[in-house]
Each structure stands twice: as C-alpha cells, then as structure tokens.
Amino acid sequence: MPAPPRPRHGSARPAPAPNGRSGASRWRPAIVVLSFLLAAGVAVTVAVQRPSASAGVLADGRSTAPPVGQPAAQAAQAVLPPPPPPSVAPRPARPAPVLSLPGPVPATGRGSFGYDDRQGAVLGRSGTLRRFRVAVESGSGEDVHAFGDAVQTALAGPGSWVDSGQLRLQRVPTGAGHDFTIYLATASTAGRMCLAGGIDIRVGGRPYTSCRAPGKVIINLDRWRLSVPHLVKAKLPLERYRLYVINHEVGHELGYHHERCPGAGRPAPVMQQQTLFLNGCTPNPWPYVEGRRYTGPAV
C-alpha cells in the first residue's frame, strides 16, 4: 500500500483527541471554570476595597476599616476616638454651719423646771468629784435630754475643765446629792434668778447674758438659741458658742474670774466675756488649749 501523502507545511490538522474529542473541546470546561473564578475574583476585589458596614465611616468620609496588613485591633486604636474619662460623682456640699436658730424665742416660761433623769459618766481621770444636775424651764420649748447632752459634750472636752487632771464632773438625776445645777431658762426667768444671786445681766434694760449664782449656772435661752450679733457676723457656729457659754459659767462655779484678751489675733480666754466683746481676740470655747491651761490678764 502506498504511504499516505504528507501534509503540506502550515496546513497540518491537529491530531484527534482521545475518545474522539478535539483539543478545543477538551479546554472548554477549563475556560468556563476560569471565567467563573475571574468573575468571582473581581467581586472579591471590590469587597476588599469597599469599607464593610461593620467597619463604619467617620464624619469626614474616612473608613474605620483597617488598612491592608494592619491588625484590626491596632487599626481601631489608631482611628477610634479615645474613651471618655470615667465619670466621678460630685461630692455633696457641706451644709452651712448654723449660726443662730430661726423663729421666735419664748421670753418667759412657767418658772418651774424639768430635770434630766439620767446619770452621766464621770468626766475626768482624777481629782475632786463634783456632781451636777441639768434642768430646763417648762414652757421654753427645749428638750431637757438634748440640753443635758450638750452640757455633757461641753464638759467632757477635750479642752474642758477636767483636763487639769485635778477635777472630775458627773451629771446626776434629780433627787441625788449634787454640788450645783445647770439651768436653761427664758430671759425673764434668768434675769430674776441672776438678780437674786447678786448679778444683773441686763443690757439695754433686757436680760441679755447668762450668769452664775451660788450653786446655780444659769444659761439664758436667748443666747442659747440666738448667740450674739458679733459672733454671728464672725460666722461662729452656734454649737461652738454653746460650748463657750457652758464652760465660761461653769468656770465661775469653779471659782474662776473674768480675764481679758491677751493680744490681737490670739484666742480669747474662756473666762473673757466673749458674749459682750472679743477686743481683737478670736472666739475660743475651751479653758485648755493644746493640753495647757490658757489664760489672759485678770480683769
């Protein structure tokens, strides 16, 4: 059999593919898959370049999505604003000190007294024991137990007369043996009681100060509730004025006399008549200051 003729150069036909498929038919599925991948690749590229909804967009149009290759946490720190400082609750304002009590003060009472029926602790560590009662005039509007507590606070100190180490004080109920009584009385009753003991407490014709009569410490209700104008102007709390007036009048009961201001700007001695004047001193309710007896020149 003669050999088949050779094909001419440039006109060779491709060899038939196995199973009867041509080469073009063999590559057609791969082209279809590649086209699908390319289409998917375009979509992925767009999704990477466009900020996601969860990343967000700042007001100036910048995306909060992290740059390519930068960790998301580091990108968030670089782009997001710093957190607000922790809120601190404001401190409640301190109430202004009471300088004088409002409302009318009874000028007269019934002239009779109710007594604190409680026995108090012994105040002071050593020395002579002196017992006292506490009484409040009926009709004054004051509570005898509240007055008894205030007296106890004033005489306990620190800074009170018992700091000498030579004196002890104790409140006793009515009916018990006692050395003196501390009264809270309306101005009218205080004026009569003081005058009976030889002391005139009137200023401008009205009973004004408190006093001590033999065996009696008499606190004027007007002063107990109102203090005095020059101390109110100096913003001295009423509580501190009460400490002063008790220690001053008990000081008289213990045998101490009036003293003067030792110098401008210095604390007033407790035996200075601070209810009437300061004379350049500053208010002071205590006979002992920093553990030492504090005095001024004798009147």
C-alpha positions as a Markdown table, in Angstrom:
| # | Residue | x | y | z |
|---|---|---|---|---|
| 1 | Met | 0.0 | 0.0 | 0.0 |
| 2 | Pro | 1.4 | 3.4 | -0.9 |
| 3 | Ala | 2.2 | 5.7 | 2.0 |
| 4 | Pro | -0.3 | 8.5 | 2.7 |
| 5 | Pro | 0.7 | 11.8 | 1.4 |
| 6 | Arg | 2.4 | 14.2 | 3.8 |
| 7 | Pro | 0.5 | 17.3 | 4.7 |
| 8 | Arg | 1.8 | 20.5 | 3.4 |
| 9 | His | 3.7 | 22.9 | 5.7 |
| 10 | Gly | 1.1 | 25.2 | 7.5 |
| 11 | Ser | -1.8 | 23.0 | 6.7 |
| 12 | Ala | -1.4 | 20.3 | 9.4 |
| 13 | Arg | -4.5 | 19.3 | 11.2 |
| 14 | Pro | -4.5 | 18.7 | 14.9 |
| 15 | Ala | -4.4 | 15.1 | 15.9 |
| 16 | Pro | -7.8 | 13.8 | 17.1 |
| 17 | Ala | -8.2 | 13.9 | 20.9 |
| 18 | Pro | -8.7 | 10.7 | 22.7 |
| 19 | Asn | -12.3 | 9.4 | 22.9 |
| 20 | Gly | -12.9 | 11.3 | 19.7 |
| 21 | Arg | -12.8 | 14.8 | 21.4 |
| 22 | Ser | -11.0 | 17.6 | 19.7 |
| 23 | Gly | -8.4 | 19.8 | 21.7 |
| 24 | Ala | -10.8 | 22.8 | 21.7 |
| 25 | Ser | -13.5 | 20.6 | 23.2 |
| 26 | Arg | -11.0 | 19.5 | 26.0 |
| 27 | Trp | -10.2 | 23.1 | 27.1 |
| 28 | Arg | -13.7 | 24.4 | 27.0 |
| 29 | Pro | -14.6 | 23.3 | 30.6 |
| 30 | Ala | -11.4 | 24.8 | 32.0 |
| 31 | Ile | -12.1 | 28.1 | 30.3 |
| 32 | Val | -15.6 | 28.1 | 31.8 |
| 33 | Val | -14.2 | 27.5 | 35.3 |
| 34 | Leu | -11.5 | 30.1 | 34.8 |
| 35 | Ser | -14.1 | 32.6 | 33.7 |
| 36 | Phe | -16.2 | 31.9 | 36.8 |
| 37 | Leu | -13.1 | 32.4 | 39.1 |
| 38 | Leu | -12.2 | 35.6 | 37.4 |
| 39 | Ala | -15.7 | 36.9 | 37.8 |
| 40 | Ala | -15.5 | 35.9 | 41.5 |
| 41 | Gly | -12.1 | 37.5 | 41.8 |
| 42 | Val | -13.5 | 40.8 | 40.6 |
| 43 | Ala | -16.2 | 40.6 | 43.2 |
| 44 | Val | -13.8 | 39.9 | 46.0 |
| 45 | Thr | -11.5 | 42.7 | 44.9 |
| 46 | Val | -14.5 | 45.2 | 45.1 |
| 47 | Ala | -15.5 | 43.8 | 48.5 |
| 48 | Val | -12.0 | 44.4 | 49.9 |
| 49 | Gln | -11.7 | 47.9 | 48.6 |
| 50 | Arg | -15.1 | 49.0 | 49.9 |
| 51 | Pro | -15.5 | 49.5 | 53.7 |
| 52 | Ser | -17.8 | 47.0 | 55.3 |
| 53 | Ala | -20.9 | 48.0 | 57.1 |
| 54 | Ser | -19.5 | 46.9 | 60.4 |
| 55 | Ala | -16.3 | 48.9 | 59.9 |
| 56 | Gly | -18.2 | 52.2 | 59.6 |
| 57 | Val | -17.3 | 55.6 | 58.1 |
| 58 | Leu | -16.2 | 58.6 | 60.0 |
| 59 | Ala | -17.8 | 62.0 | 59.6 |
| 60 | Asp | -15.0 | 63.2 | 57.2 |
| 61 | Gly | -15.6 | 60.2 | 54.9 |
| 62 | Arg | -12.6 | 58.1 | 56.1 |
| 63 | Ser | -13.2 | 54.4 | 56.6 |
| 64 | Thr | -12.6 | 52.8 | 60.0 |
| 65 | Ala | -11.7 | 49.5 | 58.3 |
| 66 | Pro | -8.0 | 48.6 | 59.0 |
| 67 | Pro | -5.5 | 49.2 | 56.2 |
| 68 | Val | -4.3 | 46.1 | 54.3 |
| 69 | Gly | -1.8 | 44.2 | 56.5 |
| 70 | Gln | -2.7 | 46.1 | 59.7 |
| 71 | Pro | -4.3 | 44.1 | 62.6 |
| 72 | Ala | -7.9 | 45.2 | 63.3 |
| 73 | Ala | -7.3 | 45.9 | 67.0 |
| 74 | Gln | -4.3 | 48.2 | 66.1 |
| 75 | Ala | -6.3 | 50.0 | 63.5 |
| 76 | Ala | -9.2 | 50.5 | 65.9 |
| 77 | Gln | -6.9 | 52.2 | 68.4 |
| 78 | Ala | -5.4 | 54.4 | 65.7 |
| 79 | Val | -8.8 | 55.5 | 64.2 |
| 80 | Leu | -11.4 | 55.4 | 67.0 |
| 81 | Pro | -11.6 | 58.4 | 69.4 |
| 82 | Pro | -10.3 | 57.8 | 73.0 |
| 83 | Pro | -12.9 | 56.7 | 75.5 |
| 84 | Pro | -14.4 | 59.4 | 77.7 |
| 85 | Pro | -12.9 | 59.7 | 81.2 |
| 86 | Pro | -14.7 | 57.8 | 83.9 |
| 87 | Ser | -17.5 | 59.9 | 85.5 |
| 88 | Val | -16.8 | 60.9 | 89.1 |
| 89 | Ala | -19.8 | 61.7 | 91.3 |
| 90 | Pro | -19.6 | 65.2 | 92.7 |
| 91 | Arg | -19.0 | 65.4 | 96.4 |
| 92 | Pro | -22.1 | 66.6 | 98.3 |
| 93 | Ala | -21.7 | 70.1 | 99.5 |
| 94 | Arg | -21.3 | 70.5 | 103.2 |
| 95 | Pro | -24.2 | 72.2 | 104.9 |
| 96 | Ala | -23.6 | 75.7 | 106.1 |
| 97 | Pro | -23.0 | 75.9 | 109.9 |
| 98 | Val | -25.9 | 77.0 | 112.0 |
| 99 | Leu | -25.1 | 80.4 | 113.5 |
| 100 | Ser | -28.4 | 81.3 | 115.0 |
| 101 | Leu | -31.7 | 79.4 | 115.2 |
| 102 | Pro | -34.7 | 81.0 | 113.4 |
| 103 | Gly | -38.1 | 81.7 | 114.9 |
| 104 | Pro | -39.3 | 83.5 | 118.0 |
| 105 | Val | -37.7 | 82.7 | 121.3 |
| 106 | Pro | -40.1 | 82.4 | 124.3 |
| 107 | Ala | -39.3 | 85.4 | 126.6 |
| 108 | Thr | -41.0 | 83.9 | 129.6 |
| 109 | Gly | -41.7 | 80.4 | 130.8 |
| 110 | Arg | -43.6 | 78.8 | 133.7 |
| 111 | Gly | -40.8 | 79.4 | 136.2 |
| 112 | Ser | -40.7 | 75.6 | 137.0 |
| 113 | Phe | -38.1 | 73.2 | 135.7 |
| 114 | Gly | -37.9 | 69.7 | 134.4 |
| 115 | Tyr | -34.7 | 67.7 | 135.2 |
| 116 | Asp | -32.6 | 65.3 | 133.2 |
| 117 | Asp | -33.2 | 62.0 | 135.0 |
| 118 | Arg | -30.2 | 60.2 | 133.5 |
| 119 | Gln | -26.9 | 59.7 | 135.4 |
| 120 | Gly | -23.9 | 60.5 | 133.2 |
| 121 | Ala | -20.5 | 59.1 | 133.0 |
| 122 | Val | -17.7 | 60.5 | 135.2 |
| 123 | Leu | -15.8 | 63.1 | 133.2 |
| 124 | Gly | -12.1 | 63.4 | 134.0 |
| 125 | Arg | -9.4 | 60.9 | 135.1 |
| 126 | Ser | -8.6 | 62.1 | 138.6 |
| 127 | Gly | -9.2 | 64.7 | 141.2 |
| 128 | Thr | -12.1 | 66.0 | 143.2 |
| 129 | Leu | -15.5 | 64.8 | 142.0 |
| 130 | Arg | -18.2 | 67.4 | 141.7 |
| 131 | Arg | -21.8 | 66.3 | 140.9 |
| 132 | Phe | -24.3 | 68.5 | 139.0 |
| 133 | Arg | -27.9 | 68.3 | 137.8 |
| 134 | Val | -29.3 | 69.6 | 134.5 |
| 135 | Ala | -32.7 | 71.4 | 134.3 |
| 136 | Val | -34.7 | 73.1 | 131.6 |
| 137 | Glu | -37.5 | 75.6 | 132.2 |
| 138 | Ser | -41.0 | 74.4 | 131.4 |
| 139 | Gly | -42.5 | 76.4 | 128.5 |
| 140 | Ser | -39.1 | 77.2 | 127.0 |
| 141 | Gly | -39.7 | 74.7 | 124.1 |
| 142 | Glu | -36.4 | 73.0 | 124.8 |
| 143 | Asp | -35.8 | 69.3 | 125.4 |
| 144 | Val | -34.1 | 68.5 | 128.7 |
| 145 | His | -32.3 | 65.5 | 127.4 |
| 146 | Ala | -30.9 | 67.4 | 124.4 |
| 147 | Phe | -29.7 | 70.2 | 126.8 |
| 148 | Gly | -28.2 | 67.5 | 129.0 |
| 149 | Asp | -26.3 | 66.0 | 126.1 |
| 150 | Ala | -24.9 | 69.4 | 125.1 |
| 151 | Val | -23.7 | 70.1 | 128.7 |
| 152 | Gln | -22.1 | 66.7 | 128.7 |
| 153 | Thr | -20.2 | 67.4 | 125.5 |
| 154 | Ala | -19.0 | 70.8 | 126.7 |
| 155 | Leu | -17.7 | 69.5 | 130.0 |
| 156 | Ala | -16.1 | 66.3 | 128.5 |
| 157 | Gly | -13.8 | 68.2 | 126.2 |
| 158 | Pro | -11.1 | 67.7 | 125.1 |
| 159 | Gly | -10.2 | 71.2 | 126.4 |
| 160 | Ser | -12.7 | 71.4 | 129.2 |
| 161 | Trp | -12.0 | 72.0 | 132.9 |
| 162 | Val | -11.5 | 68.3 | 133.6 |
| 163 | Asp | -8.3 | 68.4 | 131.5 |
| 164 | Ser | -6.5 | 69.7 | 134.6 |
| 165 | Gly | -6.3 | 66.2 | 136.0 |
| 166 | Gln | -7.5 | 67.6 | 139.3 |
| 167 | Leu | -11.2 | 67.7 | 138.7 |
| 168 | Arg | -13.9 | 65.2 | 137.8 |
| 169 | Leu | -17.5 | 66.0 | 137.0 |
| 170 | Gln | -20.6 | 63.9 | 136.8 |
| 171 | Arg | -24.2 | 64.5 | 135.9 |
| 172 | Val | -26.7 | 63.0 | 138.4 |
| 173 | Pro | -30.5 | 62.7 | 138.3 |
| 174 | Thr | -32.8 | 64.8 | 140.4 |
| 175 | Gly | -33.0 | 63.6 | 144.0 |
| 176 | Ala | -29.4 | 62.6 | 144.0 |
| 177 | Gly | -26.8 | 64.6 | 146.0 |
| 178 | His | -25.3 | 67.3 | 144.0 |
| 179 | Asp | -22.9 | 70.4 | 144.2 |
| 180 | Phe | -24.6 | 72.6 | 141.6 |
| 181 | Thr | -27.3 | 72.7 | 138.9 |
| 182 | Ile | -27.0 | 73.9 | 135.3 |
| 183 | Tyr | -30.3 | 75.6 | 134.3 |
| 184 | Leu | -31.6 | 76.6 | 130.8 |
| 185 | Ala | -34.1 | 79.5 | 131.5 |
| 186 | Thr | -36.0 | 82.0 | 129.5 |
| 187 | Ala | -34.6 | 85.6 | 129.6 |
| 188 | Ser | -37.2 | 86.7 | 132.1 |
| 189 | Thr | -36.6 | 83.9 | 134.5 |
| 190 | Ala | -32.8 | 84.0 | 134.0 |
| 191 | Gly | -32.9 | 87.7 | 134.9 |
| 192 | Arg | -34.8 | 87.1 | 138.1 |
| 193 | Met | -32.6 | 84.1 | 139.1 |
| 194 | Cys | -29.3 | 86.0 | 138.4 |
| 195 | Leu | -30.5 | 89.1 | 140.2 |
| 196 | Ala | -31.4 | 87.0 | 143.2 |
| 197 | Gly | -27.8 | 85.9 | 143.3 |
| 198 | Gly | -26.5 | 89.4 | 143.0 |
| 199 | Ile | -25.8 | 89.5 | 139.3 |
| 200 | Asp | -27.5 | 92.0 | 136.9 |
| 201 | Ile | -27.4 | 90.5 | 133.4 |
| 202 | Arg | -29.4 | 93.3 | 131.7 |
| 203 | Val | -28.1 | 95.1 | 128.6 |
| 204 | Gly | -30.3 | 97.9 | 127.4 |
| 205 | Gly | -32.9 | 97.1 | 130.0 |
| 206 | Arg | -33.4 | 93.4 | 128.9 |
| 207 | Pro | -31.8 | 90.3 | 130.5 |
| 208 | Tyr | -29.0 | 89.6 | 128.0 |
| 209 | Thr | -26.1 | 87.5 | 129.3 |
| 210 | Ser | -26.0 | 84.3 | 131.3 |
| 211 | Cys | -24.6 | 84.1 | 134.8 |
| 212 | Arg | -23.6 | 82.1 | 137.8 |
| 213 | Ala | -25.3 | 82.4 | 141.2 |
| 214 | Pro | -24.3 | 80.4 | 144.2 |
| 215 | Gly | -24.8 | 76.7 | 143.3 |
| 216 | Lys | -26.5 | 77.7 | 140.0 |
| 217 | Val | -25.2 | 78.0 | 136.5 |
| 218 | Ile | -27.9 | 79.9 | 134.6 |
| 219 | Ile | -27.9 | 79.8 | 130.8 |
| 220 | Asn | -30.1 | 82.5 | 129.1 |
| 221 | Leu | -32.4 | 80.9 | 126.5 |
| 222 | Asp | -31.9 | 83.9 | 124.2 |
| 223 | Arg | -28.2 | 83.3 | 124.0 |
| 224 | Trp | -28.6 | 79.5 | 123.7 |
| 225 | Arg | -30.8 | 79.9 | 120.6 |
| 226 | Leu | -29.5 | 83.2 | 119.0 |
| 227 | Ser | -25.8 | 83.5 | 120.0 |
| 228 | Val | -24.8 | 87.2 | 119.8 |
| 229 | Pro | -24.6 | 89.6 | 116.7 |
| 230 | His | -20.8 | 90.0 | 116.7 |
| 231 | Leu | -20.2 | 86.2 | 116.8 |
| 232 | Val | -22.8 | 85.6 | 114.2 |
| 233 | Lys | -21.1 | 88.2 | 112.0 |
| 234 | Ala | -17.8 | 86.3 | 112.6 |
| 235 | Lys | -19.6 | 83.1 | 111.4 |
| 236 | Leu | -19.0 | 81.3 | 114.7 |
| 237 | Pro | -21.2 | 78.2 | 114.7 |
| 238 | Leu | -23.9 | 78.2 | 117.3 |
| 239 | Glu | -22.6 | 74.8 | 118.6 |
| 240 | Arg | -19.2 | 76.4 | 119.5 |
| 241 | Tyr | -20.9 | 79.4 | 121.2 |
| 242 | Arg | -22.8 | 76.9 | 123.4 |
| 243 | Leu | -19.5 | 75.2 | 124.3 |
| 244 | Tyr | -18.2 | 78.5 | 125.4 |
| 245 | Val | -21.1 | 79.7 | 127.4 |
| 246 | Ile | -21.3 | 76.5 | 129.4 |
| 247 | Asn | -17.5 | 76.3 | 130.1 |
| 248 | His | -17.5 | 80.1 | 131.0 |
| 249 | Glu | -20.3 | 79.9 | 133.5 |
| 250 | Val | -19.1 | 76.6 | 135.0 |
| 251 | Gly | -15.7 | 78.2 | 135.3 |
| 252 | His | -17.3 | 80.8 | 137.6 |
| 253 | Glu | -18.8 | 78.0 | 139.7 |
| 254 | Leu | -15.4 | 76.5 | 140.0 |
| 255 | Gly | -14.0 | 79.8 | 141.3 |
| 256 | Tyr | -12.5 | 81.5 | 138.2 |
| 257 | His | -13.0 | 85.2 | 137.4 |
| 258 | His | -13.1 | 87.3 | 134.2 |
| 259 | Glu | -10.0 | 87.7 | 132.1 |
| 260 | Arg | -9.0 | 90.0 | 129.2 |
| 261 | Cys | -7.8 | 89.4 | 125.7 |
| 262 | Pro | -4.0 | 88.7 | 125.8 |
| 263 | Gly | -3.4 | 90.2 | 122.3 |
| 264 | Ala | -4.9 | 90.9 | 119.0 |
| 265 | Gly | -5.4 | 87.8 | 116.9 |
| 266 | Arg | -4.9 | 85.4 | 119.8 |
| 267 | Pro | -7.6 | 83.1 | 121.1 |
| 268 | Ala | -9.8 | 84.6 | 123.7 |
| 269 | Pro | -9.5 | 83.0 | 127.2 |
| 270 | Val | -12.7 | 81.1 | 128.1 |
| 271 | Met | -13.1 | 83.5 | 131.1 |
| 272 | Gln | -13.2 | 86.5 | 128.8 |
| 273 | Gln | -16.7 | 87.9 | 128.4 |
| 274 | Gln | -16.9 | 86.8 | 124.7 |
| 275 | Thr | -20.7 | 87.3 | 124.8 |
| 276 | Leu | -20.1 | 91.1 | 125.1 |
| 277 | Phe | -16.8 | 91.6 | 123.1 |
| 278 | Leu | -13.7 | 90.0 | 121.7 |
| 279 | Asn | -11.4 | 93.0 | 121.8 |
| 280 | Gly | -9.3 | 91.7 | 118.9 |
| 281 | Cys | -9.2 | 88.1 | 120.1 |
| 282 | Thr | -10.7 | 85.2 | 118.2 |
| 283 | Pro | -13.5 | 83.1 | 119.8 |
| 284 | Asn | -12.4 | 80.1 | 121.9 |
| 285 | Pro | -14.7 | 77.8 | 124.0 |
| 286 | Trp | -12.0 | 75.9 | 125.9 |
| 287 | Pro | -10.1 | 76.6 | 129.2 |
| 288 | Tyr | -7.3 | 74.3 | 128.0 |
| 289 | Val | -5.7 | 74.7 | 124.6 |
| 290 | Glu | -3.3 | 72.1 | 123.3 |
| 291 | Gly | -3.3 | 70.5 | 126.7 |
| 292 | Arg | -2.4 | 73.6 | 128.6 |
| 293 | Arg | -4.4 | 76.0 | 130.7 |
| 294 | Tyr | -5.0 | 79.1 | 128.6 |
| 295 | Thr | -5.5 | 82.4 | 130.4 |
| 296 | Gly | -5.4 | 86.1 | 129.9 |
| 297 | Pro | -4.8 | 89.1 | 132.1 |
| 298 | Ala | -7.1 | 89.4 | 135.1 |
| 299 | Val | -9.9 | 92.0 | 134.9 |
